[in-house]
């Protein structure tokens, strides 16, 4: 497909920017954190000082994953390991959402339907990255 390289770049830019923003929000977790988590993930959480620290730690990883995706968007052919890593990450997130669906619902009050929608979005994004990945 002639435009597959451009489509891949757009996918990586969308993924990268979303992860940078989410990672920054998590790193700078504050009084808004509960409402951000509710909007983005549909989860109800009780923020404690310990959870705030954990959210900030994960925020760093999310932020860096976003930067790596943005870096890969510049030259996908030279950064295939990043693309495959993002595909793997999304695949593991799908598995995690499905395997632990009951625990997610019980712990965070996320309805099964919302959890399945989130899993489907992760899957769709991963599949699109796989379809449009550089082919040698």
NORUR-V26079 format. One record per backbone hydrogen bond with DSSP energy under -1.0 kcal/mol. CO is the residue of the C=O (numbers start at 1). NH is the residue of the N-H. Records with the same first field share a line. If there is no record, write none. Layout:
CO: NH + NH
This chain:
1: 4
3: 7
4: 8
5: 9
6: 10
7: 11
8: 12
9: 13
10: 14
11: 15
12: 16
13: 17
14: 18
15: 19
16: 20
17: 21
18: 22
19: 23
20: 24
21: 25
22: 26
23: 27
24: 28
26: 29
30: 33
32: 36
33: 37
34: 38
35: 39
36: 40
37: 41 + 43
38: 42
48: 52
49: 53
50: 54
51: 55
52: 56
53: 57
54: 58
55: 59
56: 60
57: 61
58: 62
59: 63
60: 64
61: 65
62: 66
63: 67
64: 68
65: 69
66: 70
67: 71
68: 72
69: 73
75: 78
79: 83
80: 84
81: 85
82: 86
83: 87
84: 88
85: 89
86: 90
87: 91
88: 92
89: 93
90: 94
91: 95
92: 96
93: 97
94: 98
95: 99
96: 100
98: 101
100: 104
101: 105
102: 106
103: 107
104: 108
105: 109
108: 44
111: 115
112: 116
113: 117
114: 118
115: 119
116: 120
117: 121
118: 122
119: 123
120: 124
121: 125
122: 126
123: 127
124: 128
125: 129
126: 130
127: 131
128: 132
